[in-house]
């Protein structure tokens, strides 16, 4: 005859062990989710600080564009969107048009090297032109030949094209503002490793149209943090429920 009481006593440790494993796993998952939520909070503070720094740079008075002695220290974190100014001669014969999709529609950015008095060159994104004005001969008034001063925002190099298209320098097809590749394709010497997005000062003939820099930062870190913390609360609640249910079982005659 089977000893029912013996089997029950053997099942009880196994049941308790299984419960302990489930509770431990839920607590570990809770800790992981809390960690993810805390990481998103840190990212939130970092993003808010970045937005504040960029806003301060954009609205600060223009300063001279960094020279060769500073080029090696330029990073997106310490320099992008600085309000800068540079003077020189626009090398219109070395202009490059980069495909663009803007608030004005599809067209091209006009990138022109600016030769400075010290012999260095800064590529300037002079602004947007529609597709039918891509050819410089269709906008001769905007091809400034005298010395000029450009004011705008410092932008970091955009290498390797876009997600869908790669630059093809051999065919003069450009989809990103890769100043390193552009400088090589146009035979520029001592070119800065950044470019300048020109401000909205009007060019002769009203083309190119400057001042179209989009300064936007995707910031969903608070939503992510709330999500992770919410999931952590749910998993912790499940662990508490399992322990509570186990303690109630003898009283319910289970």
NUMI-497708 format. One line per 4 residues: their letters; for each residue x, y, z of N, C-alpha, C. Coordinates in Angstrom, 1 decimal. Each point is the difference from the previous one (the first is absolute). Example, Ala and Ser with C-alpha at 12.3 -4.5 7.8 and 13.67 -1.06 7.14 Angstrom:
2
AS) 13.2/-5.7/7.8/-0.9/1.2/0.0/0.9/1.2/0.0; -0.4/1.1/-0.7/0.9/1.1/0.0/-0.8/1.1/0.8
END
This chain:
254
XXXX) 0.8/-1.2/0.0/-0.8/1.2/0.0/0.9/1.3/0.0; -0.4/1.0/-0.8/0.8/1.2/-0.1/-0.2/0.9/1.2; 1.0/0.5/0.5/0.0/0.9/1.2/-0.3/1.4/-0.5; -1.2/0.4/0.0/-0.4/1.3/-0.5/0.7/1.1/0.8
XXXX) 0.1/-0.1/1.3/0.6/1.0/0.8/1.5/0.2/-0.3; 0.6/-1.2/-0.4/1.5/0.1/-0.4/0.2/0.7/-1.3; -0.9/-0.3/-1.0/0.1/0.7/-1.3/-0.2/1.5/0.2; -1.0/0.3/0.8/-0.3/1.5/0.3/1.2/0.7/0.6
XXXX) 0.7/-0.7/0.9/1.1/0.6/0.7/1.2/0.1/-1.0; 0.1/-0.9/-1.0/1.1/0.1/-1.0/-0.3/1.1/-1.0; -1.3/0.2/-0.3/-0.4/1.0/-1.0/0.2/1.4/0.5; -0.2/0.1/1.4/0.1/1.4/0.5/1.3/0.6/-0.2
XXXX) 1.2/-0.7/0.3/1.3/0.7/-0.3/0.1/0.4/-1.5; -0.4/-1.0/-0.9/0.1/0.3/-1.4/-0.8/1.3/-0.3; -1.2/0.1/0.5/-0.9/1.1/-0.3/0.7/1.3/0.6; 0.5/-0.1/1.2/0.7/1.2/0.6/1.2/0.4/-0.8
XXXX) 0.8/-1.0/-0.5/1.2/0.3/-0.8/-0.5/0.7/-1.4; -1.0/-0.5/-0.6/-0.5/0.6/-1.2/-0.4/1.4/0.2; -0.7/0.2/1.1/-0.5/1.4/0.3/1.2/0.9/0.2; 1.0/-0.5/0.7/1.2/0.9/0.3/0.7/0.3/-1.3
XXXX) 0.1/-0.9/-0.9/0.6/0.3/-1.3/-0.7/1.0/-0.8; -1.4/-0.1/0.0/-0.8/1.0/-0.7/0.1/1.4/0.6; 0.0/0.0/1.3/0.1/1.3/0.7/1.4/0.6/-0.3; 1.0/-0.8/0.1/1.4/0.5/-0.3/0.1/0.6/-1.4
XXXX) -0.6/-0.8/-1.0/0.1/0.5/-1.4/-0.8/1.3/-0.1; -1.1/0.1/0.6/-0.8/1.3/-0.1/0.7/1.1/0.7; 0.7/-0.2/1.1/0.8/1.0/0.7/1.2/0.4/-0.9; 0.6/-0.9/-0.6/1.2/0.3/-0.9/-0.5/0.9/-1.2
XXXX) -1.2/-0.4/-0.5/-0.6/0.7/-1.1/-0.4/1.4/0.4; -0.5/0.1/1.2/-0.3/1.3/0.6/1.2/0.9/0.1; 1.1/-0.5/0.5/1.3/0.7/0.1/0.5/0.5/-1.4; -0.1/-0.9/-1.0/0.4/0.3/-1.3/-0.9/1.2/-0.6
XXXX) -1.3/-0.1/0.2/-0.9/1.1/-0.5/0.3/1.3/0.7; 0.3/-0.1/1.3/0.3/1.3/0.8/1.3/0.6/-0.6; 0.9/-0.9/-0.3/1.3/0.5/-0.5/-0.2/0.7/-1.4; -0.9/-0.6/-0.8/-0.3/0.6/-1.3/-0.7/1.3/0.1
XXXX) -0.9/0.1/1.0/-0.7/1.3/0.3/1.0/1.0/0.4; 0.9/-0.3/0.9/0.9/0.9/0.6/1.0/0.5/-1.1; 0.4/-0.9/-0.9/0.8/0.4/-1.2/-0.7/1.0/-0.9; -1.3/-0.2/-0.2/-0.8/0.9/-0.8/-0.1/1.4/0.7
XXXX) -0.1/0.0/1.3/0.0/1.3/0.8/1.3/0.7/-0.2; 1.1/-0.7/0.0/1.3/0.6/-0.2/0.1/0.5/-1.5; -0.5/-0.7/-0.9/0.0/0.4/-1.4/-0.9/1.3/-0.2; -1.1/0.0/0.8/-0.9/1.2/-0.1/0.8/1.2/0.5
XXXX) 0.7/-0.1/1.1/0.8/1.2/0.5/1.1/0.4/-1.0; 0.6/-1.0/-0.6/1.0/0.2/-1.0/-0.6/0.8/-1.2; -1.1/-0.5/-0.5/-0.7/0.6/-1.1/-0.4/1.5/0.3; -0.6/0.2/1.2/-0.4/1.3/0.3/1.2/1.0/0.1
XXXX) 1.1/-0.5/0.5/1.2/0.8/0.1/0.5/0.3/-1.4; 0.0/-1.0/-0.9/0.4/0.2/-1.4/-0.8/1.1/-0.6; -1.3/-0.1/0.1/-0.9/1.0/-0.6/0.3/1.4/0.5; 0.2/0.1/1.3/0.3/1.3/0.6/1.4/0.5/-0.5
XXXX) 1.0/-0.9/-0.2/1.3/0.5/-0.5/-0.1/0.4/-1.4; -0.8/-0.7/-0.8/-0.1/0.3/-1.4/-0.8/1.3/-0.2; -1.0/0.2/0.8/-0.8/1.2/0.0/0.9/1.2/0.3; 0.9/-0.1/1.0/0.9/1.0/0.4/1.0/0.3/-1.1
XXXX) 0.5/-1.0/-0.7/0.9/0.2/-1.1/-0.7/0.8/-1.2; -1.2/-0.5/-0.3/-0.6/0.6/-1.2/-0.3/1.5/0.2; -0.3/0.4/1.2/-0.4/1.4/0.3/1.1/0.8/0.5; 1.2/-0.6/0.1/1.2/0.8/0.4/0.5/0.9/-1.1
XXXX) 0.7/1.1/0.3/0.6/0.8/-1.1/1.0/-0.9/-0.8; 0.1/0.3/-1.3/0.8/-0.8/-0.9/1.5/0.2/0.4; 0.7/-1.1/-0.1/1.5/0.1/0.3/0.7/-0.5/-1.2; 1.3/0.3/-0.1/0.8/-0.5/-1.2/-0.1/-1.5/-0.1
XXXX) -0.2/-0.5/-1.2/0.0/-1.5/-0.3/1.4/-0.6/0.5; 0.0/-1.1/0.6/1.2/-0.7/0.5/1.0/-0.1/-1.1; 1.3/0.3/0.3/1.1/-0.1/-0.9/0.7/-1.4/0.1; 1.0/-0.2/-0.8/0.7/-1.3/-0.1/0.5/-0.5/1.4
XXXX) 0.4/0.9/0.8/0.5/-0.4/1.4/-1.1/-0.6/0.8; -1.2/0.2/-0.3/-1.2/-0.5/0.8/-0.7/-1.2/-0.7; 0.3/-0.2/-1.3/-0.7/-1.0/-0.7/0.0/-1.4/0.6; 1.1/-0.4/0.6/0.1/-1.4/0.5/-0.9/-0.1/1.3
XXXX) -0.3/1.1/0.6/-0.8/-0.1/1.3/-1.5/0.2/-0.2; -0.4/0.2/-1.3/-1.5/0.2/-0.2/-0.7/-1.3/0.0; -1.1/0.0/0.8/-0.9/-1.1/0.1/-1.4/0.5/-0.1; -1.0/-0.9/-0.2/-1.4/0.4/0.0/-0.4/0.5/1.4
XXXX) 0.6/-0.6/1.0/-0.4/0.4/1.4/0.5/1.4/0.4; 1.2/0.4/-0.5/0.5/1.2/0.5/-0.1/1.2/-1.0; -0.4/-0.4/-1.3/0.0/1.1/-1.0/-1.2/0.1/-0.9; -0.8/-1.0/-0.2/-1.1/0.0/-0.9/-1.0/1.1/0.3
XXXX) -0.4/0.7/-1.0/-1.0/1.1/0.1/0.6/1.3/0.7; 1.3/0.1/0.1/0.6/1.2/0.4/-0.3/1.1/-1.0; -0.3/1.2/0.4/-0.2/1.1/-0.9/1.3/0.6/-0.4; 0.4/-0.2/-1.2/1.3/0.4/-0.5/0.0/0.9/-1.2
XXXX) 1.2/0.6/-0.3/0.1/0.9/-1.2/1.3/-0.2/-0.6; 0.0/0.1/-1.4/1.2/-0.1/-0.7/0.0/0.9/-1.3; 1.1/0.4/-0.4/0.1/0.9/-1.1/1.0/-0.5/-1.1; -0.3/0.3/-1.2/0.9/-0.5/-1.1/-0.7/0.1/-1.4
XXXX) 0.6/-0.7/-0.9/-0.5/0.0/-1.4/-0.7/-1.4/-0.3; -1.2/0.1/-0.5/-0.8/-1.2/-0.3/0.6/-0.6/-1.3; 0.4/-1.3/0.0/0.5/-0.7/-1.2/-1.2/-0.6/-0.7; -0.7/0.9/-0.7/-1.2/-0.5/-0.7/0.2/-1.1/-1.0
XXXX) 1.2/-0.1/-0.6/0.2/-1.0/-1.0/0.2/-1.4/0.6; 0.1/0.0/1.4/0.1/-1.3/0.7/-1.2/-0.3/0.8; -1.1/0.6/-0.3/-1.3/-0.2/0.7/-0.5/-1.4/-0.2; -0.7/-0.5/1.1/-0.6/-1.4/-0.1/-1.4/0.2/0.5
XXXX) -0.9/-0.8/-0.7/-1.4/0.0/0.4/-0.3/-1.3/0.6; -0.6/0.0/1.2/-0.3/-1.1/0.8/-1.5/-0.2/0.1; -0.6/-1.1/-0.4/-1.4/-0.2/0.0/-0.6/0.3/1.4; -1.1/0.7/0.0/-0.6/0.4/1.3/-1.5/-0.1/-0.1
XXXX) -0.6/-0.3/1.2/-1.5/0.1/0.1/-0.3/0.9/1.2; -0.6/1.1/-0.3/-0.1/1.1/1.0/-1.5/0.4/0.1; -0.2/1.0/0.8/-1.4/0.6/0.2/-0.4/0.7/-1.3; 1.0/0.3/-0.9/-0.3/0.7/-1.2/-0.2/-1.0/-1.2
XXXX) 0.1/-1.3/0.4/-0.1/-1.1/-1.0/1.3/-0.6/-0.3; 0.0/-0.9/-1.1/1.2/-0.7/-0.4/0.9/0.9/-0.8; 1.2/-0.2/0.1/1.0/0.8/-0.8/1.4/-0.3/0.4; 0.8/1.0/0.2/1.4/-0.2/0.2/0.6/1.1/1.0
XXXX) 0.9/-0.5/0.8/0.8/0.9/0.8/1.2/0.5/-0.9; 0.3/1.2/0.0/1.2/0.5/-0.7/1.2/0.2/0.9; 1.0/-0.9/-0.2/1.2/0.0/0.8/1.1/0.6/-0.8; 0.5/1.1/0.6/1.1/0.8/-0.8/1.2/0.2/1.0
XXXX) 1.2/-0.4/-0.5/1.2/0.3/0.8/0.2/1.5/0.2; 0.4/0.4/1.2/0.4/1.4/0.3/1.5/0.0/0.3; 0.7/0.6/-1.0/1.5/0.1/0.2/0.3/1.2/0.9; 0.6/-0.2/1.1/0.4/1.1/1.0/1.4/0.5/-0.3
XXXX) 0.2/1.2/0.6/1.3/0.7/-0.2/1.2/-0.9/0.4; -0.2/-0.9/1.0/1.2/-0.8/0.4/0.2/-1.2/-0.9; -0.8/-0.2/-1.0/0.2/-1.1/-0.9/-0.9/-1.2/0.3; -0.6/0.0/1.2/-0.9/-1.1/0.3/-1.4/0.2/-0.6
XXXX) -0.7/-1.1/-0.1/-1.3/0.0/-0.7/-1.1/-0.6/1.0; -1.1/0.7/0.0/-1.2/-0.5/0.7/-1.1/-0.2/-1.0; -0.6/-1.2/0.0/-1.1/-0.2/-0.9/-1.3/0.6/0.7; -0.7/0.8/-0.8/-1.2/0.7/0.5/-1.2/-0.6/-0.7
XXXX) -1.0/-0.4/0.8/-1.3/-0.3/-0.5/-0.8/1.3/-0.1; 0.0/0.5/-1.2/-0.6/1.4/-0.2/-1.5/0.0/0.0; -0.6/-1.2/-0.1/-1.4/-0.1/0.1/-0.6/-0.9/-1.1; -1.3/0.1/-0.1/-0.8/-0.9/-0.8/-0.4/0.7/-1.4
XXXX) 0.0/-0.9/-1.0/-0.5/0.4/-1.3/-0.9/-1.1/-0.5; -1.1/0.4/-0.7/-0.9/-1.0/-0.6/0.7/-0.8/-1.1; -0.6/-1.1/-0.4/0.7/-0.9/-1.0/0.3/0.8/-1.3; -1.0/0.8/-0.4/0.2/0.7/-1.3/1.1/1.1/0.1
XXXX) 0.5/0.2/1.2/1.1/1.0/0.1/1.3/-0.6/0.5; 0.1/-1.3/-0.2/1.2/-0.7/0.4/1.2/0.5/-0.7; -0.1/0.2/-1.3/1.1/0.5/-0.8/0.4/1.4/0.3; 1.2/0.3/0.4/0.4/1.4/0.4/-0.3/1.0/-1.1
XXXX) -0.1/-0.4/-1.3/-0.2/1.0/-1.1/-1.5/0.5/0.1; -0.9/-0.7/0.7/-1.4/0.5/0.1/-0.1/1.0/1.2; 1.0/0.2/0.7/-0.1/1.0/1.1/1.3/0.8/0.1; 0.4/0.7/-1.1/1.3/0.7/0.0/0.1/1.1/1.0
XXXX) -1.1/0.6/0.4/0.1/1.1/1.0/0.6/-0.4/1.3; -0.3/-1.3/0.4/0.4/-0.5/1.3/1.4/-0.5/0.0; 0.7/0.0/-1.1/1.4/-0.5/-0.1/0.9/1.2/0.4; 0.1/0.3/1.3/0.8/1.1/0.4/1.5/-0.2/-0.2
XXXX) 0.6/1.0/-0.7/1.5/-0.2/-0.3/0.9/0.9/0.9; -0.6/1.0/0.6/0.8/0.8/0.9/0.2/-0.6/1.4; 0.9/0.6/0.7/0.2/-0.5/1.4/-1.3/0.2/0.8; -0.3/-1.0/0.8/-1.3/0.0/0.7/0.2/-0.6/1.4
XXXX) -0.9/0.3/0.9/0.0/-0.5/1.3/-1.3/-0.9/0.2; 0.3/-1.2/0.5/-1.1/-0.9/0.2/-0.2/-0.2/1.5; -1.2/0.1/0.4/-0.4/-0.3/1.4/-1.0/-1.1/0.1; 0.2/-1.0/0.9/-0.9/-1.1/0.1/0.4/-0.9/1.1
XXXX) -0.5/-1.3/-0.1/0.2/-1.0/1.0/1.0/-1.0/-0.4; 1.0/-0.3/0.9/1.0/-1.0/-0.3/-0.7/-1.4/0.0; 0.2/-0.8/-1.0/-0.6/-1.3/-0.1/1.1/-1.1/-0.1; -0.2/-1.1/0.5/1.0/-1.1/0.0/-0.2/-0.8/-1.4
XXXX) 1.1/-0.5/-0.4/0.1/-0.7/-1.3/-1.0/-1.2/0.0; -0.6/-0.2/-1.2/-1.0/-1.1/-0.2/0.5/-1.0/-1.0; 0.8/-0.9/0.5/0.6/-1.0/-0.9/-0.9/-1.1/-0.5; 0.4/-0.7/-1.1/-0.6/-1.2/-0.5/-1.4/0.1/-0.4
XXXX) -0.5/1.1/-0.4/-1.3/0.1/-0.6/-1.1/-0.1/1.1; -1.2/-0.4/-0.5/-1.1/-0.2/0.9/-0.3/-1.5/0.1; -1.1/-0.3/0.8/-0.4/-1.4/0.2/-0.3/-0.7/-1.3; -0.6/0.7/-0.9/-0.5/-0.7/-1.2/0.9/0.2/-1.2
XXXX) 0.8/1.1/0.0/0.9/0.3/-1.2/1.4/0.4/0.5; 0.9/-0.4/-0.8/1.4/0.3/0.3/0.5/1.1/-1.0; 0.9/0.8/0.4/0.6/1.0/-0.9/0.7/-0.7/-1.1; 0.0/0.6/-1.2/0.7/-0.5/-1.2/0.9/1.1/-0.5
XXXX) 1.1/0.3/0.6/0.8/1.1/-0.4/0.4/0.0/-1.5; 0.3/-1.2/-0.5/0.4/-0.1/-1.4/-1.1/0.5/-1.0; -1.2/-0.1/0.4/-1.1/0.5/-0.8/-0.6/1.3/0.5; 0.7/0.6/0.9/-0.4/1.2/0.6/-1.5/0.0/0.6
XXXX) -0.3/-1.2/0.6/-1.3/-0.1/0.6/0.2/-0.1/1.5; -0.6/0.9/0.7/0.2/0.2/1.5/-1.3/-0.1/0.7; 0.0/-0.7/1.1/-1.3/-0.2/0.8/0.3/0.4/1.4; 1.2/0.3/0.4/0.3/0.5/1.4/1.1/1.0/-0.2
XXXX) 0.2/0.8/1.1/1.0/1.1/-0.1/1.3/-0.6/0.6; 0.6/-0.8/-0.8/1.3/-0.6/0.4/1.1/0.9/-0.5; 0.4/0.9/0.9/1.0/1.0/-0.4/1.4/-0.6/-0.3; 0.3/-1.1/0.6/1.3/-0.6/-0.3/0.0/-0.6/-1.4
XXXX) -1.1/-0.7/-0.4/0.0/-0.5/-1.3/-0.2/1.1/-1.1; -0.7/1.1/0.4/-0.2/1.1/-0.9/1.3/0.7/-0.3; 0.8/0.2/1.1/1.3/0.7/-0.1/0.9/-0.8/-0.9; 0.0/-1.4/0.2/0.8/-0.8/-0.9/-0.4/0.0/-1.4
XXXX) -1.3/0.0/-0.3/-0.6/0.0/-1.3/0.3/1.3/-0.7; 0.1/1.1/0.7/0.2/1.4/-0.6/1.4/0.4/0.1; 0.9/-0.8/0.5/1.4/0.3/0.1/0.3/1.1/1.0; -0.7/0.1/1.1/0.2/1.1/0.9/1.1/-0.4/1.0
XXXX) 0.8/1.0/0.3/1.1/-0.1/1.0/-0.3/0.7/1.3; 0.5/-0.6/1.1/-0.3/0.6/1.3/-1.4/0.3/0.2; -0.9/-1.0/-0.2/-1.4/0.2/0.2/-0.4/-0.3/1.4; -0.9/0.8/0.6/-0.4/-0.3/1.4/-0.9/-1.3/0.0
XXXX) 0.1/-0.7/1.2/-0.8/-1.2/0.1/-1.4/0.2/0.4; -0.5/1.2/-0.2/-1.4/0.3/0.3/-0.5/0.9/-1.1; -1.3/0.3/0.0/-0.5/1.0/-1.0/-0.9/1.0/0.8; -0.4/1.0/-0.7/-0.8/1.1/0.6/-1.3/0.0/-0.7
XXXX) -1.1/-0.1/0.8/-1.4/0.3/-0.5/-0.2/1.5/0.0; -0.1/0.6/-1.2/-0.2/1.4/0.0/-1.3/0.4/0.6; -0.1/1.2/0.6/-1.2/0.5/0.6/-0.9/0.5/-1.1; -1.1/0.7/0.4/-1.0/0.4/-1.0/0.2/1.3/-0.6
XXXX) 1.3/0.5/0.0/0.3/1.2/-0.7/-0.3/-0.2/-1.5; -0.7/0.9/-0.7/-0.4/-0.2/-1.4/1.2/0.1/-0.9; 0.1/-0.9/-1.0/1.0/0.0/-1.0/-0.6/0.8/-1.2; 0.9/0.6/-0.8/-0.5/0.6/-1.3/-0.8/-0.9/-0.8
XXXX) -1.2/0.4/-0.5/-0.8/-0.8/-0.7/-0.9/-0.9/0.8; 0.2/0.1/1.4/-0.8/-0.8/0.9/0.3/-1.5/0.0; 1.1/-0.4/-0.6/0.4/-1.4/0.0/1.5/0.0/0.2; 0.5/-1.0/0.7/-0.7/-1.0/0.8/-0.8/0.6/1.2
XXXX) -0.9/-0.8/0.6/-0.7/0.4/1.2/0.6/-0.6/1.2; 0.6/0.9/0.8/0.7/-0.5/1.2/-1.0/0.0/1.2; 0.6/-0.3/1.2/-0.7/0.0/1.2/-1.0/-1.1/0.2; 0.2/-1.2/-0.7/-1.0/-1.1/0.1/0.5/-1.1/0.9
XXXX) 1.0/0.3/0.8/0.5/-1.1/1.0/-1.1/-0.4/0.9; -0.2/-1.3/0.0/-1.0/-0.6/0.9/0.7/-0.5/1.3; -0.4/0.7/1.1/0.6/-0.4/1.3/-1.1/-0.7/0.8; -0.1/-1.3/-0.1/-1.0/-0.7/0.7/0.7/-1.2/0.6
XXXX) -0.4/-0.4/1.2/0.5/-1.1/0.8/-1.1/-0.9/0.4; 0.0/-1.2/-0.5/-1.1/-1.0/0.5/0.2/-0.3/1.5; -1.0/0.2/0.8/0.2/-0.1/1.4/-1.2/-0.8/0.6; 0.0/-1.3/0.0/-1.0/-0.9/0.6/0.5/-0.7/1.2
XXXX) 1.1/0.5/0.6/0.6/-0.7/1.1/-1.0/-0.1/1.2; -0.8/1.1/0.3/-0.9/0.0/1.1/-1.1/-1.1/-0.2; -0.5/-0.1/-1.2/-1.0/-1.1/-0.3/0.6/-1.4/0.2; 1.3/-0.1/-0.5/0.6/-1.3/0.2/0.2/-0.3/1.5
XXXX) 0.5/1.0/0.7/0.2/-0.2/1.5/-1.3/-0.5/0.7; -1.1/0.7/-0.3/-1.2/-0.3/0.6/-0.4/-1.4/-0.4; 0.2/-0.4/-1.2/-0.4/-1.4/-0.5/0.8/-1.0/0.8; 1.3/0.2/0.1/0.9/-1.0/0.7/-0.4/-0.1/1.5
XXXX) -0.2/1.2/0.6/-0.4/-0.1/1.4/-1.3/-0.6/0.2; -1.0/0.2/-0.9/-1.3/-0.6/0.1/0.1/-1.5/-0.1; 0.8/-0.5/-0.9/0.2/-1.4/-0.2/0.7/-0.6/1.3; 0.9/0.8/0.6/0.7/-0.5/1.2/-1.0/-0.1/1.1
XXXX) -1.0/0.9/0.1/-1.0/-0.1/1.0/-0.9/-1.2/-0.2; -0.3/-0.3/-1.2/-0.8/-1.1/-0.3/0.7/-1.4/0.3; 1.2/-0.1/-0.3/0.7/-1.2/0.3/0.2/-0.2/1.5; 0.3/1.1/0.7/0.1/-0.1/1.5/-1.3/-0.3/0.6
XXXX) -1.1/0.5/-0.6/-1.3/-0.3/0.6/-0.3/-1.5/-0.2; 0.4/-0.6/-1.2/-0.2/-1.4/-0.2/0.7/-0.8/1.0; 1.3/0.4/0.3/0.8/-0.7/1.0/-0.7/0.0/1.4; -0.5/1.2/0.4/-0.7/0.1/1.3/-1.3/-0.8/0.0
XXXX) -0.7/-0.1/-1.1/-1.2/-0.7/-0.1/0.3/-1.5/0.2; 1.1/-0.5/-0.7/0.3/-1.5/0.2/0.3/-0.3/1.4; 0.8/0.8/0.7/0.3/-0.2/1.4/-1.3/0.0/0.8; -0.8/1.0/-0.2/-1.3/0.1/0.8/-0.9/-1.2/-0.3
XXXX) -0.1/-0.4/-1.2/-0.8/-1.2/-0.4/0.5/-1.2/0.7; 1.3/-0.2/0.0/0.6/-1.2/0.7/-0.3/0.0/1.4; 0.0/1.2/0.7/-0.2/0.0/1.4/-1.5/-0.2/0.3; -0.9/0.3/-0.9/-1.4/-0.2/0.2/-0.5/-1.4/-0.3
XXXX) 0.8/-0.7/-0.7/-0.5/-1.4/-0.4/-0.4/-0.9/1.1; 0.8/-0.1/1.1/-0.4/-1.0/1.1/-1.4/0.5/0.6; -0.2/1.3/0.1/-1.2/0.5/0.6/-1.2/-0.3/-0.9; 0.2/-0.1/-1.3/-1.1/-0.3/-0.9/-0.2/-1.5/-0.2
XX) 0.8/-0.8/0.7/-0.2/-1.4/-0.1/0.6/-0.6/-1.3; 1.0/0.8/-0.6/0.6/-0.5/-1.2/1.1/-1.0/0.3
END
